[in-house]
Amino acid sequence: LPSPRPCLAVRTCPKLHLSLENGQVVTQAMERVPVEGTWAEYSCNPGFRLLGSARSNCTKLGRWS
C-alpha cells in the first residue's frame, strides 16, 4: 500500500495595502489571506517613477519578496 501523503500547513503572508498613491497594484486573485506563491505587481501613473521592485511574491517563509 502506498503511504499516505502528509498534510502540510499553508504558508501565509501579511495582507497587502492594495492602494498606491499615484499608481496601481495588481494582484493574483487571492482568498482573504495571501498564501505562498501569491504575487502583486506595482506600476506608476505617467510622470511618476516606481522606487523598488515592480513585483512582490509571497514566499515559503511567509514574507513578501
SEMIDREN-234777 format. One record per atom (N, C-alpha, C): atom name; x, y, z. Coordinates in nm, 2 decimals. Example, Ala and Ser with C-alpha at 12.3 -4.5 7.8 and 13.67 -1.06 7.14 Angstrom:
# residues 2
<pt><atomo>N</atomo><c1>1.32</c1><c2>-0.57</c2><c3>0.78</c3></pt>
<pt><atomo>CA</atomo><c1>1.23</c1><c2>-0.45</c2><c3>0.78</c3></pt>
<pt><atomo>C</atomo><c1>1.32</c1><c2>-0.33</c2><c3>0.78</c3></pt>
<pt><atomo>N</atomo><c1>1.28</c1><c2>-0.22</c2><c3>0.71</c3></pt>
<pt><atomo>CA</atomo><c1>1.37</c1><c2>-0.11</c2><c3>0.71</c3></pt>
<pt><atomo>C</atomo><c1>1.29</c1><c2>0.00</c2><c3>0.79</c3></pt>
# end
This chain:
# residues 65
<pt><atomo>N</atomo><c1>0.08</c1><c2>-0.12</c2><c3>0.00</c3></pt>
<pt><atomo>CA</atomo><c1>0.00</c1><c2>0.00</c2><c3>0.00</c3></pt>
<pt><atomo>C</atomo><c1>0.09</c1><c2>0.12</c2><c3>0.00</c3></pt>
<pt><atomo>N</atomo><c1>0.05</c1><c2>0.22</c2><c3>-0.08</c3></pt>
<pt><atomo>CA</atomo><c1>0.13</c1><c2>0.35</c2><c3>-0.08</c3></pt>
<pt><atomo>C</atomo><c1>0.11</c1><c2>0.42</c2><c3>0.06</c3></pt>
<pt><atomo>N</atomo><c1>0.21</c1><c2>0.49</c2><c3>0.10</c3></pt>
<pt><atomo>CA</atomo><c1>0.20</c1><c2>0.56</c2><c3>0.23</c3></pt>
<pt><atomo>C</atomo><c1>0.11</c1><c2>0.69</c2><c3>0.21</c3></pt>
<pt><atomo>N</atomo><c1>0.04</c1><c2>0.72</c2><c3>0.31</c3></pt>
<pt><atomo>CA</atomo><c1>-0.04</c1><c2>0.84</c2><c3>0.30</c3></pt>
<pt><atomo>C</atomo><c1>0.04</c1><c2>0.97</c2><c3>0.29</c3></pt>
<pt><atomo>N</atomo><c1>0.00</c1><c2>1.06</c2><c3>0.21</c3></pt>
<pt><atomo>CA</atomo><c1>0.07</c1><c2>1.19</c2><c3>0.20</c3></pt>
<pt><atomo>C</atomo><c1>0.04</c1><c2>1.28</c2><c3>0.32</c3></pt>
<pt><atomo>N</atomo><c1>0.15</c1><c2>1.34</c2><c3>0.37</c3></pt>
<pt><atomo>CA</atomo><c1>0.13</c1><c2>1.43</c2><c3>0.49</c3></pt>
<pt><atomo>C</atomo><c1>0.05</c1><c2>1.55</c2><c3>0.45</c3></pt>
<pt><atomo>N</atomo><c1>-0.02</c1><c2>1.61</c2><c3>0.55</c3></pt>
<pt><atomo>CA</atomo><c1>-0.08</c1><c2>1.74</c2><c3>0.53</c3></pt>
<pt><atomo>C</atomo><c1>0.01</c1><c2>1.84</c2><c3>0.58</c3></pt>
<pt><atomo>N</atomo><c1>0.04</c1><c2>1.94</c2><c3>0.50</c3></pt>
<pt><atomo>CA</atomo><c1>0.13</c1><c2>2.05</c2><c3>0.54</c3></pt>
<pt><atomo>C</atomo><c1>0.06</c1><c2>2.18</c2><c3>0.56</c3></pt>
<pt><atomo>N</atomo><c1>0.11</c1><c2>2.26</c2><c3>0.65</c3></pt>
<pt><atomo>CA</atomo><c1>0.05</c1><c2>2.39</c2><c3>0.68</c3></pt>
<pt><atomo>C</atomo><c1>0.07</c1><c2>2.48</c2><c3>0.56</c3></pt>
<pt><atomo>N</atomo><c1>-0.03</c1><c2>2.56</c2><c3>0.53</c3></pt>
<pt><atomo>CA</atomo><c1>-0.02</c1><c2>2.65</c2><c3>0.42</c3></pt>
<pt><atomo>C</atomo><c1>0.05</c1><c2>2.78</c2><c3>0.47</c3></pt>
<pt><atomo>N</atomo><c1>0.15</c1><c2>2.82</c2><c3>0.40</c3></pt>
<pt><atomo>CA</atomo><c1>0.22</c1><c2>2.94</c2><c3>0.44</c3></pt>
<pt><atomo>C</atomo><c1>0.14</c1><c2>3.06</c2><c3>0.40</c3></pt>
<pt><atomo>N</atomo><c1>0.13</c1><c2>3.16</c2><c3>0.49</c3></pt>
<pt><atomo>CA</atomo><c1>0.06</c1><c2>3.28</c2><c3>0.45</c3></pt>
<pt><atomo>C</atomo><c1>0.15</c1><c2>3.40</c2><c3>0.47</c3></pt>
<pt><atomo>N</atomo><c1>0.12</c1><c2>3.51</c2><c3>0.41</c3></pt>
<pt><atomo>CA</atomo><c1>0.19</c1><c2>3.64</c2><c3>0.42</c3></pt>
<pt><atomo>C</atomo><c1>0.10</c1><c2>3.74</c2><c3>0.48</c3></pt>
<pt><atomo>N</atomo><c1>0.15</c1><c2>3.85</c2><c3>0.53</c3></pt>
<pt><atomo>CA</atomo><c1>0.07</c1><c2>3.96</c2><c3>0.58</c3></pt>
<pt><atomo>C</atomo><c1>-0.01</c1><c2>4.02</c2><c3>0.46</c3></pt>
<pt><atomo>N</atomo><c1>-0.13</c1><c2>4.07</c2><c3>0.49</c3></pt>
<pt><atomo>CA</atomo><c1>-0.21</c1><c2>4.14</c2><c3>0.39</c3></pt>
<pt><atomo>C</atomo><c1>-0.14</c1><c2>4.26</c2><c3>0.33</c3></pt>
<pt><atomo>N</atomo><c1>-0.16</c1><c2>4.28</c2><c3>0.20</c3></pt>
<pt><atomo>CA</atomo><c1>-0.10</c1><c2>4.40</c2><c3>0.14</c3></pt>
<pt><atomo>C</atomo><c1>-0.19</c1><c2>4.52</c2><c3>0.14</c3></pt>
<pt><atomo>N</atomo><c1>-0.13</c1><c2>4.64</c2><c3>0.13</c3></pt>
<pt><atomo>CA</atomo><c1>-0.21</c1><c2>4.76</c2><c3>0.10</c3></pt>
<pt><atomo>C</atomo><c1>-0.23</c1><c2>4.76</c2><c3>-0.05</c3></pt>
<pt><atomo>N</atomo><c1>-0.36</c1><c2>4.76</c2><c3>-0.08</c3></pt>
<pt><atomo>CA</atomo><c1>-0.39</c1><c2>4.75</c2><c3>-0.23</c3></pt>
<pt><atomo>C</atomo><c1>-0.41</c1><c2>4.88</c2><c3>-0.30</c3></pt>
<pt><atomo>N</atomo><c1>-0.38</c1><c2>4.99</c2><c3>-0.23</c3></pt>
<pt><atomo>CA</atomo><c1>-0.38</c1><c2>5.12</c2><c3>-0.29</c3></pt>
<pt><atomo>C</atomo><c1>-0.24</c1><c2>5.18</c2><c3>-0.30</c3></pt>
<pt><atomo>N</atomo><c1>-0.21</c1><c2>5.24</c2><c3>-0.40</c3></pt>
<pt><atomo>CA</atomo><c1>-0.08</c1><c2>5.30</c2><c3>-0.42</c3></pt>
<pt><atomo>C</atomo><c1>-0.10</c1><c2>5.44</c2><c3>-0.47</c3></pt>
<pt><atomo>N</atomo><c1>-0.05</c1><c2>5.54</c2><c3>-0.39</c3></pt>
<pt><atomo>CA</atomo><c1>-0.06</c1><c2>5.68</c2><c3>-0.43</c3></pt>
<pt><atomo>C</atomo><c1>0.01</c1><c2>5.70</c2><c3>-0.57</c3></pt>
<pt><atomo>N</atomo><c1>-0.06</c1><c2>5.76</c2><c3>-0.66</c3></pt>
<pt><atomo>CA</atomo><c1>-0.01</c1><c2>5.78</c2><c3>-0.80</c3></pt>
<pt><atomo>C</atomo><c1>0.03</c1><c2>5.66</c2><c3>-0.87</c3></pt>
<pt><atomo>N</atomo><c1>-0.04</c1><c2>5.55</c2><c3>-0.85</c3></pt>
<pt><atomo>CA</atomo><c1>-0.01</c1><c2>5.42</c2><c3>-0.92</c3></pt>
<pt><atomo>C</atomo><c1>-0.12</c1><c2>5.32</c2><c3>-0.89</c3></pt>
<pt><atomo>N</atomo><c1>-0.09</c1><c2>5.20</c2><c3>-0.94</c3></pt>
<pt><atomo>CA</atomo><c1>-0.18</c1><c2>5.09</c2><c3>-0.93</c3></pt>
<pt><atomo>C</atomo><c1>-0.11</c1><c2>4.96</c2><c3>-0.87</c3></pt>
<pt><atomo>N</atomo><c1>-0.19</c1><c2>4.88</c2><c3>-0.80</c3></pt>
<pt><atomo>CA</atomo><c1>-0.14</c1><c2>4.75</c2><c3>-0.76</c3></pt>
<pt><atomo>C</atomo><c1>-0.23</c1><c2>4.64</c2><c3>-0.82</c3></pt>
<pt><atomo>N</atomo><c1>-0.17</c1><c2>4.55</c2><c3>-0.89</c3></pt>
<pt><atomo>CA</atomo><c1>-0.25</c1><c2>4.44</c2><c3>-0.95</c3></pt>
<pt><atomo>C</atomo><c1>-0.20</c1><c2>4.31</c2><c3>-0.87</c3></pt>
<pt><atomo>N</atomo><c1>-0.30</c1><c2>4.23</c2><c3>-0.83</c3></pt>
<pt><atomo>CA</atomo><c1>-0.27</c1><c2>4.11</c2><c3>-0.75</c3></pt>
<pt><atomo>C</atomo><c1>-0.33</c1><c2>3.99</c2><c3>-0.82</c3></pt>
<pt><atomo>N</atomo><c1>-0.26</c1><c2>3.88</c2><c3>-0.79</c3></pt>
<pt><atomo>CA</atomo><c1>-0.32</c1><c2>3.75</c2><c3>-0.83</c3></pt>
<pt><atomo>C</atomo><c1>-0.44</c1><c2>3.73</c2><c3>-0.75</c3></pt>
<pt><atomo>N</atomo><c1>-0.55</c1><c2>3.67</c2><c3>-0.80</c3></pt>
<pt><atomo>CA</atomo><c1>-0.67</c1><c2>3.65</c2><c3>-0.73</c3></pt>
<pt><atomo>C</atomo><c1>-0.63</c1><c2>3.58</c2><c3>-0.60</c3></pt>
<pt><atomo>N</atomo><c1>-0.67</c1><c2>3.63</c2><c3>-0.48</c3></pt>
<pt><atomo>CA</atomo><c1>-0.64</c1><c2>3.57</c2><c3>-0.36</c3></pt>
<pt><atomo>C</atomo><c1>-0.76</c1><c2>3.56</c2><c3>-0.27</c3></pt>
<pt><atomo>N</atomo><c1>-0.75</c1><c2>3.46</c2><c3>-0.18</c3></pt>
<pt><atomo>CA</atomo><c1>-0.85</c1><c2>3.45</c2><c3>-0.08</c3></pt>
<pt><atomo>C</atomo><c1>-0.84</c1><c2>3.56</c2><c3>0.02</c3></pt>
<pt><atomo>N</atomo><c1>-0.89</c1><c2>3.55</c2><c3>0.14</c3></pt>
<pt><atomo>CA</atomo><c1>-0.88</c1><c2>3.65</c2><c3>0.24</c3></pt>
<pt><atomo>C</atomo><c1>-0.74</c1><c2>3.68</c2><c3>0.28</c3></pt>
<pt><atomo>N</atomo><c1>-0.65</c1><c2>3.57</c2><c3>0.28</c3></pt>
<pt><atomo>CA</atomo><c1>-0.52</c1><c2>3.59</c2><c3>0.33</c3></pt>
<pt><atomo>C</atomo><c1>-0.43</c1><c2>3.54</c2><c3>0.21</c3></pt>
<pt><atomo>N</atomo><c1>-0.32</c1><c2>3.62</c2><c3>0.18</c3></pt>
<pt><atomo>CA</atomo><c1>-0.23</c1><c2>3.58</c2><c3>0.07</c3></pt>
<pt><atomo>C</atomo><c1>-0.15</c1><c2>3.45</c2><c3>0.11</c3></pt>
<pt><atomo>N</atomo><c1>-0.14</c1><c2>3.35</c2><c3>0.03</c3></pt>
<pt><atomo>CA</atomo><c1>-0.07</c1><c2>3.23</c2><c3>0.05</c3></pt>
<pt><atomo>C</atomo><c1>0.06</c1><c2>3.23</c2><c3>-0.03</c3></pt>
<pt><atomo>N</atomo><c1>0.15</c1><c2>3.13</c2><c3>0.00</c3></pt>
<pt><atomo>CA</atomo><c1>0.27</c1><c2>3.12</c2><c3>-0.07</c3></pt>
<pt><atomo>C</atomo><c1>0.25</c1><c2>3.11</c2><c3>-0.22</c3></pt>
<pt><atomo>N</atomo><c1>0.32</c1><c2>3.18</c2><c3>-0.30</c3></pt>
<pt><atomo>CA</atomo><c1>0.30</c1><c2>3.18</c2><c3>-0.44</c3></pt>
<pt><atomo>C</atomo><c1>0.22</c1><c2>3.30</c2><c3>-0.49</c3></pt>
<pt><atomo>N</atomo><c1>0.14</c1><c2>3.36</c2><c3>-0.41</c3></pt>
<pt><atomo>CA</atomo><c1>0.06</c1><c2>3.48</c2><c3>-0.45</c3></pt>
<pt><atomo>C</atomo><c1>0.16</c1><c2>3.59</c2><c3>-0.49</c3></pt>
<pt><atomo>N</atomo><c1>0.12</c1><c2>3.67</c2><c3>-0.59</c3></pt>
<pt><atomo>CA</atomo><c1>0.21</c1><c2>3.78</c2><c3>-0.63</c3></pt>
<pt><atomo>C</atomo><c1>0.13</c1><c2>3.91</c2><c3>-0.64</c3></pt>
<pt><atomo>N</atomo><c1>0.20</c1><c2>4.02</c2><c3>-0.64</c3></pt>
<pt><atomo>CA</atomo><c1>0.14</c1><c2>4.16</c2><c3>-0.66</c3></pt>
<pt><atomo>C</atomo><c1>0.24</c1><c2>4.23</c2><c3>-0.75</c3></pt>
<pt><atomo>N</atomo><c1>0.18</c1><c2>4.31</c2><c3>-0.84</c3></pt>
<pt><atomo>CA</atomo><c1>0.27</c1><c2>4.39</c2><c3>-0.93</c3></pt>
<pt><atomo>C</atomo><c1>0.23</c1><c2>4.54</c2><c3>-0.91</c3></pt>
<pt><atomo>N</atomo><c1>0.33</c1><c2>4.62</c2><c3>-0.91</c3></pt>
<pt><atomo>CA</atomo><c1>0.31</c1><c2>4.77</c2><c3>-0.89</c3></pt>
<pt><atomo>C</atomo><c1>0.35</c1><c2>4.85</c2><c3>-1.01</c3></pt>
<pt><atomo>N</atomo><c1>0.27</c1><c2>4.95</c2><c3>-1.04</c3></pt>
<pt><atomo>CA</atomo><c1>0.31</c1><c2>5.04</c2><c3>-1.15</c3></pt>
<pt><atomo>C</atomo><c1>0.26</c1><c2>5.18</c2><c3>-1.12</c3></pt>
<pt><atomo>N</atomo><c1>0.33</c1><c2>5.28</c2><c3>-1.18</c3></pt>
<pt><atomo>CA</atomo><c1>0.31</c1><c2>5.42</c2><c3>-1.15</c3></pt>
<pt><atomo>C</atomo><c1>0.23</c1><c2>5.49</c2><c3>-1.27</c3></pt>
<pt><atomo>N</atomo><c1>0.16</c1><c2>5.59</c2><c3>-1.23</c3></pt>
<pt><atomo>CA</atomo><c1>0.09</c1><c2>5.67</c2><c3>-1.33</c3></pt>
<pt><atomo>C</atomo><c1>0.20</c1><c2>5.75</c2><c3>-1.41</c3></pt>
<pt><atomo>N</atomo><c1>0.17</c1><c2>5.79</c2><c3>-1.53</c3></pt>
<pt><atomo>CA</atomo><c1>0.26</c1><c2>5.87</c2><c3>-1.61</c3></pt>
<pt><atomo>C</atomo><c1>0.31</c1><c2>5.99</c2><c3>-1.53</c3></pt>
<pt><atomo>N</atomo><c1>0.45</c1><c2>6.01</c2><c3>-1.54</c3></pt>
<pt><atomo>CA</atomo><c1>0.51</c1><c2>6.12</c2><c3>-1.47</c3></pt>
<pt><atomo>C</atomo><c1>0.56</c1><c2>6.08</c2><c3>-1.33</c3></pt>
<pt><atomo>N</atomo><c1>0.54</c1><c2>5.95</c2><c3>-1.29</c3></pt>
<pt><atomo>CA</atomo><c1>0.59</c1><c2>5.91</c2><c3>-1.17</c3></pt>
<pt><atomo>C</atomo><c1>0.68</c1><c2>5.78</c2><c3>-1.19</c3></pt>
<pt><atomo>N</atomo><c1>0.78</c1><c2>5.76</c2><c3>-1.10</c3></pt>
<pt><atomo>CA</atomo><c1>0.87</c1><c2>5.65</c2><c3>-1.11</c3></pt>
<pt><atomo>C</atomo><c1>0.86</c1><c2>5.56</c2><c3>-0.99</c3></pt>
<pt><atomo>N</atomo><c1>0.86</c1><c2>5.43</c2><c3>-1.01</c3></pt>
<pt><atomo>CA</atomo><c1>0.85</c1><c2>5.34</c2><c3>-0.90</c3></pt>
<pt><atomo>C</atomo><c1>0.98</c1><c2>5.32</c2><c3>-0.83</c3></pt>
<pt><atomo>N</atomo><c1>0.98</c1><c2>5.33</c2><c3>-0.70</c3></pt>
<pt><atomo>CA</atomo><c1>1.11</c1><c2>5.30</c2><c3>-0.62</c3></pt>
<pt><atomo>C</atomo><c1>1.09</c1><c2>5.16</c2><c3>-0.57</c3></pt>
<pt><atomo>N</atomo><c1>1.19</c1><c2>5.07</c2><c3>-0.60</c3></pt>
<pt><atomo>CA</atomo><c1>1.19</c1><c2>4.93</c2><c3>-0.56</c3></pt>
<pt><atomo>C</atomo><c1>1.14</c1><c2>4.85</c2><c3>-0.67</c3></pt>
<pt><atomo>N</atomo><c1>1.12</c1><c2>4.72</c2><c3>-0.64</c3></pt>
<pt><atomo>CA</atomo><c1>1.08</c1><c2>4.62</c2><c3>-0.73</c3></pt>
<pt><atomo>C</atomo><c1>0.93</c1><c2>4.64</c2><c3>-0.78</c3></pt>
<pt><atomo>N</atomo><c1>0.91</c1><c2>4.60</c2><c3>-0.90</c3></pt>
<pt><atomo>CA</atomo><c1>0.77</c1><c2>4.61</c2><c3>-0.96</c3></pt>
<pt><atomo>C</atomo><c1>0.69</c1><c2>4.49</c2><c3>-0.92</c3></pt>
<pt><atomo>N</atomo><c1>0.75</c1><c2>4.39</c2><c3>-0.86</c3></pt>
<pt><atomo>CA</atomo><c1>0.67</c1><c2>4.27</c2><c3>-0.83</c3></pt>
<pt><atomo>C</atomo><c1>0.71</c1><c2>4.21</c2><c3>-0.69</c3></pt>
<pt><atomo>N</atomo><c1>0.62</c1><c2>4.17</c2><c3>-0.62</c3></pt>
<pt><atomo>CA</atomo><c1>0.64</c1><c2>4.10</c2><c3>-0.49</c3></pt>
<pt><atomo>C</atomo><c1>0.58</c1><c2>3.97</c2><c3>-0.49</c3></pt>
<pt><atomo>N</atomo><c1>0.64</c1><c2>3.87</c2><c3>-0.43</c3></pt>
<pt><atomo>CA</atomo><c1>0.59</c1><c2>3.73</c2><c3>-0.42</c3></pt>
<pt><atomo>C</atomo><c1>0.58</c1><c2>3.69</c2><c3>-0.27</c3></pt>
<pt><atomo>N</atomo><c1>0.47</c1><c2>3.62</c2><c3>-0.23</c3></pt>
<pt><atomo>CA</atomo><c1>0.46</c1><c2>3.56</c2><c3>-0.10</c3></pt>
<pt><atomo>C</atomo><c1>0.55</c1><c2>3.44</c2><c3>-0.10</c3></pt>
<pt><atomo>N</atomo><c1>0.65</c1><c2>3.44</c2><c3>-0.02</c3></pt>
<pt><atomo>CA</atomo><c1>0.75</c1><c2>3.33</c2><c3>-0.01</c3></pt>
<pt><atomo>C</atomo><c1>0.71</c1><c2>3.22</c2><c3>0.08</c3></pt>
<pt><atomo>N</atomo><c1>0.78</c1><c2>3.11</c2><c3>0.08</c3></pt>
<pt><atomo>CA</atomo><c1>0.76</c1><c2>3.00</c2><c3>0.17</c3></pt>
<pt><atomo>C</atomo><c1>0.80</c1><c2>3.03</c2><c3>0.31</c3></pt>
<pt><atomo>N</atomo><c1>0.86</c1><c2>3.14</c2><c3>0.33</c3></pt>
<pt><atomo>CA</atomo><c1>0.90</c1><c2>3.19</c2><c3>0.47</c3></pt>
<pt><atomo>C</atomo><c1>0.79</c1><c2>3.28</c2><c3>0.53</c3></pt>
<pt><atomo>N</atomo><c1>0.68</c1><c2>3.30</c2><c3>0.45</c3></pt>
<pt><atomo>CA</atomo><c1>0.57</c1><c2>3.38</c2><c3>0.49</c3></pt>
<pt><atomo>C</atomo><c1>0.60</c1><c2>3.53</c2><c3>0.49</c3></pt>
<pt><atomo>N</atomo><c1>0.69</c1><c2>3.57</c2><c3>0.40</c3></pt>
<pt><atomo>CA</atomo><c1>0.73</c1><c2>3.71</c2><c3>0.38</c3></pt>
<pt><atomo>C</atomo><c1>0.71</c1><c2>3.75</c2><c3>0.23</c3></pt>
<pt><atomo>N</atomo><c1>0.69</c1><c2>3.88</c2><c3>0.21</c3></pt>
<pt><atomo>CA</atomo><c1>0.69</c1><c2>3.93</c2><c3>0.07</c3></pt>
<pt><atomo>C</atomo><c1>0.83</c1><c2>3.96</c2><c3>0.02</c3></pt>
<pt><atomo>N</atomo><c1>0.86</c1><c2>3.91</c2><c3>-0.10</c3></pt>
<pt><atomo>CA</atomo><c1>0.99</c1><c2>3.94</c2><c3>-0.15</c3></pt>
<pt><atomo>C</atomo><c1>1.01</c1><c2>4.08</c2><c3>-0.20</c3></pt>
# end
